[in-house]
Every structure is written in structure tokens, then in C-alpha cells.
Amino acid sequence: MTSLKHKTISGIKWTMAASIAQRVIAFGTTVVLARILSPADFGLFALAFVMIDGFGIFKSLGFDSALVRRKDEDIERACNTAFFLIPAMGMILFVILFFFAPIGAKFLNNSQVTPIIRTLALVFVIGTFGKVPQTILYRSMKFKYKSIAEVSASIVYCAIALTLALNKFGVWSLVIAYIAKTLVQVSIEWYFSGWKPKFEFDKTVAWDMFHFGKYILGGGIVWFLYSNLDNIVVGKLLGVTMLGYYAIAMNVSTFLSQYLLDRVGFIMYPAYSRIQEDPEDVKRVMLKVLKYVSIVLFPFSFGLFIFAPDILRLVFGEKWLPATNILRILAFVGMFRGMGSVIWPIFAARGKAKADFQVNLVQVAIFFILVVPLAIKFKLIGVGIAVLFANLISFVVGIVRTKKIIHIKLQQIFTAIRPAILASLFMLCVAIFFKTMSFTKIANEDFIISCLTALIVYVAMTYWMNKNIQKEIRELFV
């Protein structure tokens, strides 16, 4: 258990440090690109990724998740077996996507995405060859090396995207940089894994992994539908410019959940897997991590809600202000996703991948029912409402399933997140008060004063409600 705790905390340190570095690089890159490129460029890239994400769910067949839970005695045979199948699927996906790109572009009502889709299809060939080495690092919880690979790839993406954008390559700045990023990350992960494939294939092992992975794969299909239906609806009904606004708003609102807190879930899956036989241990670890995650997540979401126009104006420029209202709605989507990233890995770790599939299915069903009529009636705001409502309901369903799997009480979950909720609500009231006051008559300066005051109030309230939190965090990480 001590070794597991050490690996988990070490993993959190490295992963969080890498995630912060990646987000600083990525966010800085996006800010500069948003001032060089047009909303339509971002919209085209997001539209092309509808098909890339759609085909991407098949690239590992769920074998990578199955490898994580594999016993040590047959892991080498399982890795070799997976290496026969995963790259072969990547090649097949590339060929299919290359020839079906025009059909997809026609469905998306934009012929300009055809060459973009065909070019981005190369990531399947590159990515699938690195899937097994990547999983080996993940399974052994060697997050230090994965972090190095990810940060290095982000630096490459930044350099190439900015260079090409400044030379007026438009949307191709994003496309070429993304391919280069994938190539660099795969190469470094392969090097650090130290793994060399052998000519070995076991049909029994392949079937066992597929049997486990089928729900992961099914969940991936459902998740693709959920995470891309919004882009499809916005792109088809409202156009690529509106999709550009939506993409930036989603990027900002999921800043923490996608690039920082999702990494916590990324670490918790192998950690939960190691203690999967002891529900009490799983429960204890989950509640502790959820408490710390909520302390970071809640003020971020509430802050986005109140300061959305100020953030867009200061960071991206005046031309992005039409994204204000959709950003306010999506701020709470990021909150539910962030909390889910701590809880949902329990499903797979406890061998309940079907539960994860069911939660995602509920999310997709609700979103599918709501999104088109709401988009037609309320435009971009309607899409945001559908996304938020689907996340809320699926989160409730997921909590109910978690309660049954590890016998946790709802009161225990609420107790874990209560300090963050109360402190965030108080912070919101203070922020609203200061926002109504105009100290300098300069919008950006008033925003900075209000934001810093709200943050100080939040930190003080959090400490007041839990005076041991500083000691707990220091003991946990130091």
C-alpha cells in the first residue's frame, strides 16, 4: 500500500506539473493564435475533428484499458498480442477515412474539411504504433516519462503552429502542428518504455482483452456521439463561425477538467485497480481526492460564470465577446466533468465497465433529445443548455451507480465537497459586489481587482472552514 501511495502521489506530482506546463503552453498558444487566425479557422479544425474523433474510438479496440488490468505473469504476451491488432486497426482507419472524407464533408455541409480530414488521418497510423508502449508506461505508473513526452510534444506544437500561423497558413497551422505533436509524443514514450515487440500472438488473450474492452469501446462510441454531436449541430445549423465561438468557450470552460483534473482520473484508474478488492480503501481514496479536486474546481467554474466577458476581452480580444453567454453555461459543464474524472475510473477498476457505458449512454440520449430543438429555438445558447442538462443528469446517474458499487453514502460525497461549495458561493457574492463597483473606470483593471479580491476571499473562507487543509496537503505531497 505504501508503494502504491508513493506511486500515486508521485504520479499526481508529475502529471499535474506536466498538465500545468501543457496548459500554460497550450493556452498561451491559443491566445496568440486567436488573435492571428479567424473564428472560421478554429471552426474548420473543430469540424474536421468530428470525423477524427469518430474513427478514433476504434483505434485501440479497448485493448489499452484491458492491458492496464492484466496480471503481471502474462503481460508480455498480452502486449505482443495487442501490438498485432492495434497498429493494423490504425492503418485500416487511415485508409477508410481517406476515401470517406468527401462523404463526411458533405454530411457536415462543408467541402473545405475534406483535405483537412485526410491529412489528420495520419495521426491514426502514428498513434496506434505507440499505443502499447504508452500503456506500458501508464500501467507501471511511470508518469514522469509520460509527462516529459507530453510537455515536449506541446512545445513542438506551439513552435510549429505559431510559425505557420504567422506565415499565413490559416487552419493548416493547427493541422500540421497537431500531427507533429503526435509524432513527437509517441517517439518519446516508446523510447522511455524500453519495450520491444516480439512475434507472438495468443488468440485466448486477444479474446479476453476484447471481452473486457468491448464495454470500453462501446462507451467510447457513446462518448464520441456525446462529445461531437454538439459540434455537428453547431457546424451544420449555425455555421463554422459560431462553431469557432463554441470551440473557444468549451476550451476555456474545460480548462481544468480536461487538462488537469482528467489527469487525476488518468492516475486514479491504475491506483484504484491496485486496491480494487477493498471497497473501503477505494472509497477512502476517492473521497480524499474528490475533496481536493473540488477545492480547485468550484471557484474556477463560479469565477468563469461571473467574469466570462472580462476573460474573453482581456485574453482573446473583443472579437470573441459573442462567446460570453455560452461560456457562462459551459462553465458548469466543466465542473461536472471534473468531479466525474475522480469518480468514473472506479467503474473500470472494479471491473464494472458496463456501468461507465450506461452513464455515457444516458448522457448521449438526453443530449440527443434536447440539442436540435434547443439549437433551433435558442441558437448557441440552446446547445449549451442541452450540454449542461445532459452532464447534470448523467452525473446523478453515475453517483447512484457508484453508491451501489462501493457502498458509499451520498452524505459522504456532499461532506467532501461542502467546503468548496460554501466558499465558492461566498466568493461569488463578493465578486458580484465588486463587479458592480467601478474603481478605475478601466474595464481590464477593474476585472483584475475584482478577480484578485474574490480569490483572496475564497482562500480565506476555505482555510477558515478547514484549518487543517494546509497541513493535509503538505503531508500528502511533501
C-alpha positions in Angstrom: 0.0 0.0 0.0 2.9 2.4 0.8 4.4 1.7 -2.6 1.1 2.3 -4.3 0.6 5.6 -2.3 4.1 6.7 -3.3 3.5 5.9 -7.0 0.1 7.6 -6.9 1.4 10.8 -5.2 4.5 10.8 -7.5 2.2 10.3 -10.4 0.0 13.2 -9.3 3.0 15.5 -8.9 4.5 14.7 -12.3 1.1 14.7 -14.1 -0.1 17.9 -12.5 3.2 19.6 -13.2 3.1 18.4 -16.8 -0.5 19.4 -17.1 0.2 22.9 -15.8 3.1 23.3 -18.2 1.0 22.0 -21.1 -1.9 24.2 -20.3 0.3 27.3 -20.0 1.9 26.4 -23.3 -1.4 25.5 -25.0 -3.4 28.4 -23.5 -0.7 30.9 -24.5 -0.6 29.4 -28.0 -4.4 29.5 -28.3 -4.4 33.2 -27.1 -1.9 34.2 -29.8 -3.5 32.0 -32.5 -6.9 33.5 -31.7 -5.5 36.9 -32.5 -3.9 35.7 -35.7 -6.5 33.2 -37.0 -10.2 33.8 -37.6 -13.1 32.1 -35.7 -13.8 30.2 -39.0 -10.3 28.6 -38.9 -11.0 27.3 -35.4 -14.4 26.2 -36.6 -13.0 24.2 -39.6 -10.5 22.5 -37.3 -13.2 21.5 -34.8 -15.4 20.3 -37.6 -12.7 18.1 -39.1 -12.2 16.6 -35.7 -15.8 15.3 -35.6 -14.7 12.6 -38.0 -11.2 12.1 -36.5 -12.8 11.6 -33.1 -15.5 9.3 -34.6 -13.0 7.0 -36.1 -10.5 7.4 -33.2 -12.6 5.4 -30.8 -11.8 2.2 -32.8 -8.0 2.7 -32.8 -7.2 0.6 -29.8 -10.4 -1.6 -29.6 -10.3 -1.1 -25.8 -7.2 -3.2 -25.6 -5.2 -0.5 -23.9 -7.6 -0.4 -21.0 -7.6 -4.2 -20.8 -3.8 -4.2 -20.6 -3.9 -2.0 -17.5 -5.8 -4.7 -15.6 -3.7 -7.6 -16.9 -1.9 -9.7 -14.4 1.9 -9.4 -14.4 2.5 -13.1 -15.3 1.1 -12.7 -18.9 1.5 -9.0 -19.5 4.3 -9.5 -22.1 2.3 -12.0 -24.1 -0.7 -9.6 -23.9 1.4 -6.6 -25.1 2.7 -8.5 -28.1 -0.8 -9.7 -29.0 -2.2 -6.2 -28.7 0.6 -4.9 -30.9 -0.5 -7.1 -33.7 -4.0 -5.7 -33.6 -3.9 -2.1 -32.7 -1.5 -0.8 -35.4 -3.4 -2.9 -38.0 -6.6 -1.1 -37.0 -4.8 2.3 -37.3 -3.8 1.5 -40.9 -7.4 0.4 -41.7 -8.8 3.6 -40.2 -6.5 5.8 -42.2 -7.5 4.2 -45.5 -11.2 4.3 -44.7 -11.0 7.9 -43.5 -9.0 9.0 -46.6 -11.6 7.7 -49.0 -14.7 8.6 -46.9 -13.6 12.1 -46.2 -15.6 13.7 -49.0 -18.8 11.9 -47.8 -18.1 13.2 -44.3 -17.5 16.7 -45.5 -20.8 16.6 -47.4 -22.6 15.4 -44.3 -21.0 18.3 -42.4 -22.1 20.8 -45.1 -18.5 22.0 -45.7 -16.3 20.7 -48.5 -13.3 22.6 -47.2 -12.8 20.0 -44.4 -12.0 17.2 -46.9 -8.2 17.7 -47.2 -8.0 18.6 -43.5 -9.7 15.3 -42.6 -7.4 13.3 -44.9 -4.3 14.9 -43.5 -5.3 14.5 -39.9 -6.0 10.8 -40.6 -2.2 10.3 -40.3 -2.5 10.5 -36.6 -4.1 7.1 -36.6 -1.0 5.5 -38.2 1.3 7.3 -35.9 -0.7 7.0 -32.7 -1.6 3.3 -32.9 2.1 2.3 -33.2 2.7 4.0 -29.9 -0.3 2.7 -28.0 1.3 -0.4 -26.4 4.4 1.4 -25.2 2.2 4.2 -23.9 0.0 1.7 -22.0 3.1 0.1 -20.5 4.2 3.4 -19.0 0.7 4.0 -17.8 0.2 0.6 -16.3 3.5 0.7 -14.4 2.6 4.3 -13.2 5.8 5.8 -14.7 4.1 9.2 -15.1 7.4 11.0 -15.1 8.3 9.8 -18.5 4.8 10.3 -19.9 4.9 13.9 -18.6 8.2 14.5 -20.3 6.8 13.2 -23.6 3.6 15.3 -23.3 5.3 18.6 -22.5 7.9 18.1 -25.2 5.1 17.4 -27.7 3.3 20.6 -26.6 6.4 22.7 -27.1 6.7 21.3 -30.6 3.0 22.1 -31.3 3.4 25.6 -30.0 6.5 26.4 -32.1 5.1 24.9 -35.4 1.6 26.3 -35.0 2.8 29.9 -34.3 5.4 29.8 -37.0 2.9 28.6 -39.7 0.1 31.0 -38.5 2.4 34.0 -38.7 3.2 32.9 -42.2 -0.5 32.9 -43.1 -1.1 29.1 -43.3 -4.5 29.6 -41.6 -6.2 26.4 -40.4 -3.3 24.3 -41.7 -1.2 25.8 -38.9 -3.3 23.8 -36.5 -3.4 20.6 -38.6 0.4 20.3 -39.3 1.3 21.2 -35.7 -1.1 18.5 -34.3 0.4 15.8 -36.5 3.9 16.8 -35.4 2.8 16.8 -31.8 1.5 13.3 -32.0 4.7 12.0 -33.7 7.0 13.6 -31.0 4.9 12.3 -28.1 4.8 8.7 -29.5 8.5 8.7 -30.2 9.5 9.8 -26.7 7.0 7.4 -25.0 8.3 4.5 -27.0 11.9 5.3 -26.0 11.2 5.6 -22.3 9.1 2.4 -22.2 12.1 0.3 -23.2 9.7 -2.2 -24.8 10.5 -4.2 -27.9 7.7 -6.2 -29.6 8.1 -9.9 -30.3 6.4 -12.1 -32.9 3.8 -13.6 -30.5 0.0 -13.8 -30.8 -2.3 -15.5 -28.4 -5.9 -15.9 -29.5 -7.2 -16.6 -26.0 -5.5 -13.5 -24.6 -6.9 -11.4 -27.5 -10.4 -12.6 -26.8 -10.1 -12.0 -23.1 -8.9 -8.4 -23.8 -11.7 -7.8 -26.3 -14.3 -9.2 -23.9 -13.2 -6.6 -21.3 -12.6 -3.9 -23.9 -15.9 -4.2 -25.6 -17.6 -2.0 -23.0 -14.8 0.4 -23.0 -15.1 0.5 -26.8 -18.9 0.8 -26.5 -18.5 3.6 -24.0 -16.1 5.3 -26.4 -18.7 5.1 -29.2 -21.3 6.6 -27.0 -18.8 9.2 -25.7 -17.9 10.2 -29.3 -21.6 10.8 -30.0 -22.0 12.9 -27.0 -18.8 15.0 -27.4 -19.2 15.6 -31.1 -23.0 15.9 -31.6 -22.7 19.5 -30.3 -20.0 20.3 -32.9 -22.1 18.6 -35.6 -25.2 20.5 -34.7 -23.5 23.9 -34.3 -21.5 23.4 -37.6 -24.5 22.3 -39.6 -27.2 24.6 -38.3 -25.2 27.7 -37.1 -22.1 27.7 -39.3 -18.3 27.5 -38.7 -18.1 31.0 -37.2 -20.5 30.0 -34.4 -18.6 26.7 -34.0 -15.4 28.8 -33.6 -17.0 30.7 -30.7 -18.4 27.4 -29.2 -14.9 25.7 -29.5 -13.2 28.5 -27.7 -15.8 28.6 -24.9 -15.6 24.9 -24.5 -11.8 25.1 -24.4 -11.9 27.7 -21.6 -14.6 26.1 -19.6 -12.9 22.7 -19.6 -9.5 24.2 -18.9 -9.2 22.4 -15.6 -11.4 19.4 -16.1 -9.9 18.4 -19.4 -6.2 19.1 -18.9 -5.7 19.0 -15.2 -8.4 17.1 -13.4 -8.8 14.5 -16.1 -5.2 13.7 -15.4 -6.2 12.9 -11.9 -8.7 10.4 -13.2 -6.0 9.1 -15.5 -3.8 8.4 -12.5 -6.6 7.1 -10.3 -7.6 4.2 -12.7 -4.4 2.2 -12.2 -4.4 3.3 -8.5 -8.0 2.1 -8.0 -7.1 -1.1 -9.9 -4.4 -1.9 -7.4 -6.9 -1.7 -4.5 -9.9 -3.0 -6.4 -10.6 -5.8 -3.9 -11.1 -3.5 -1.0 -14.1 -1.2 -1.5 -13.4 0.7 1.8 -10.0 1.6 0.5 -11.4 2.7 -2.8 -14.0 4.8 -1.0 -11.4 6.4 1.3 -9.1 7.4 -1.6 -12.0 8.7 -3.8 -13.4 11.0 -1.1 -10.0 12.4 -0.3 -9.1 13.1 -3.9 -12.6 14.5 -4.6 -12.2 16.9 -1.7 -9.0 18.4 -3.1 -10.3 18.4 -6.6 -13.5 20.3 -5.6 -11.4 23.0 -3.8 -9.8 23.8 -7.2 -12.7 23.1 -9.5 -15.6 25.0 -7.9 -14.0 28.5 -7.7 -12.8 28.2 -11.3 -16.3 27.4 -12.6 -18.0 30.1 -10.5 -15.3 32.6 -11.5 -15.9 31.8 -15.2 -19.6 32.4 -14.7 -19.2 35.9 -13.3 -16.1 37.0 -15.2 -16.8 35.5 -18.6 -16.9 38.7 -20.7 -13.8 40.1 -18.9 -11.8 37.0 -19.6 -12.7 36.9 -23.2 -12.0 40.6 -23.7 -8.7 40.5 -21.9 -7.3 37.2 -23.1 -8.7 36.7 -26.6 -9.8 40.1 -27.7 -13.0 42.0 -28.5 -13.9 39.8 -31.5 -14.6 36.8 -29.1 -17.2 38.6 -26.9 -20.1 36.9 -28.7 -19.0 33.7 -26.8 -19.8 35.3 -23.4 -23.2 33.6 -22.7 -22.2 30.2 -23.9 -19.0 30.3 -21.8 -21.1 31.1 -18.7 -23.3 28.0 -19.3 -20.4 25.7 -20.2 -18.5 26.8 -17.0 -20.7 24.4 -15.0 -20.2 21.6 -17.6 -16.5 21.7 -16.7 -17.4 21.4 -13.1 -19.4 18.2 -13.5 -16.8 16.7 -15.8 -14.1 17.5 -13.4 -15.8 15.7 -10.5 -16.6 12.8 -12.7 -13.0 12.3 -13.6 -12.3 11.3 -10.0 -15.3 9.0 -9.7 -15.8 7.2 -13.0 -12.4 5.4 -13.1 -13.8 3.3 -10.2 -16.1 1.6 -12.7 -13.3 0.2 -14.9 -11.1 -0.5 -11.9 -13.8 -2.6 -10.2 -14.5 -4.5 -13.5 -17.8 -2.6 -14.0 -17.0 -1.1 -17.4 -20.7 -1.6 -18.3 -21.6 1.0 -15.7 -19.4 3.6 -17.4 -21.0 2.7 -20.7 -24.5 3.2 -19.2 -23.6 6.6 -17.7 -22.3 7.8 -21.1 -25.4 6.3 -22.8 -27.7 8.3 -20.5 -25.7 11.5 -21.3 -25.9 10.9 -25.1 -29.6 10.1 -25.0 -30.6 13.2 -23.1 -28.4 15.4 -25.2 -29.6 13.8 -28.5 -33.2 14.5 -27.5 -32.6 18.1 -26.4 -29.9 19.6 -28.7 -31.6 20.0 -32.1 -34.9 21.7 -30.8 -33.0 23.9 -28.4 -30.4 24.8 -31.0 -33.2 25.8 -33.5 -35.0 27.8 -30.8 -32.2 29.4 -28.9 -29.2 29.1 -31.2 -25.8 28.6 -29.5 -27.3 29.1 -26.0 -29.7 26.2 -26.7 -26.7 23.9 -27.4 -25.1 25.0 -24.2 -28.3 24.2 -22.2 -28.5 20.8 -23.7 -24.9 20.0 -22.9 -25.3 21.2 -19.3 -28.5 19.3 -18.6 -27.1 16.1 -20.1 -24.0 16.4 -17.9 -26.1 17.0 -14.8 -28.4 14.1 -15.3 -25.6 11.6 -16.2 -23.6 12.8 -13.2 -26.5 12.0 -10.9 -26.9 8.6 -12.5 -23.2 7.9 -12.1 -23.3 8.8 -8.4 -26.1 6.3 -7.9 -24.1 3.6 -9.7 -21.0 4.4 -7.6 -23.1 4.2 -4.5 -24.0 0.6 -5.4 -20.6 -0.5 -6.4 -18.6 0.7 -3.4 -21.5 1.3 -0.9 -20.8 4.9 -0.4 -23.3 7.3 1.1 -24.4 10.5 -0.6 -23.8 12.4 2.6 -20.1 11.3 2.5 -19.8 12.8 -1.0 -21.5 16.0 0.0 -19.3 16.3 3.1 -16.2 16.0 0.9 -17.3 18.9 -1.5 -19.2 21.1 1.0 -16.3 23.4 1.9 -15.7 24.1 -1.8 -19.4 24.8 -2.4 -19.8 27.2 0.5 -16.6 29.1 -0.1 -17.4 29.4 -3.8 -20.9 30.8 -3.1 -19.4 33.3 -0.8 -16.8 34.2 -3.3 -19.5 34.6 -6.0 -21.3 37.2 -3.8 -18.2 39.1 -3.2 -17.3 39.1 -6.9 -20.7 40.3 -7.9 -20.5 43.2 -5.4 -17.0 44.3 -6.6 -18.1 43.9 -10.2 -20.8 46.4 -9.7 -18.3 48.9 -8.3 -16.0 50.8 -10.8 -12.7 51.7 -9.2 -10.6 52.8 -12.0 -13.1 53.2 -14.8 -10.9 50.9 -16.9 -12.5 47.5 -17.6 -9.4 45.3 -17.5 -8.1 46.9 -14.3 -11.4 46.6 -12.6 -11.6 43.0 -13.6 -8.2 42.2 -12.2 -9.0 44.0 -8.9 -12.4 42.1 -8.6 -10.8 38.8 -9.5 -8.0 39.0 -7.0 -10.3 40.1 -4.2 -12.7 37.2 -4.9 -9.7 34.8 -4.9 -8.4 36.0 -1.6 -11.9 35.7 -0.1 -12.2 32.2 -1.4 -8.8 31.1 0.0 -9.6 32.7 3.4 -13.0 31.0 3.6 -11.6 27.6 2.6 -8.9 27.9 5.3 -11.5 29.0 7.9 -13.7 26.0 7.2 -10.8 23.5 7.3 -7.9 24.8 9.2 -6.0 21.5 8.7 -6.1 21.7 4.9 -2.6 23.3 4.6 -1.2 20.5 6.8 -3.1 17.8 4.9 -1.8 19.0 1.5 1.7 19.3 2.8 1.7 15.8 4.3 0.1 14.4 1.1 2.6 15.8 -1.3 5.7 16.5 0.8 
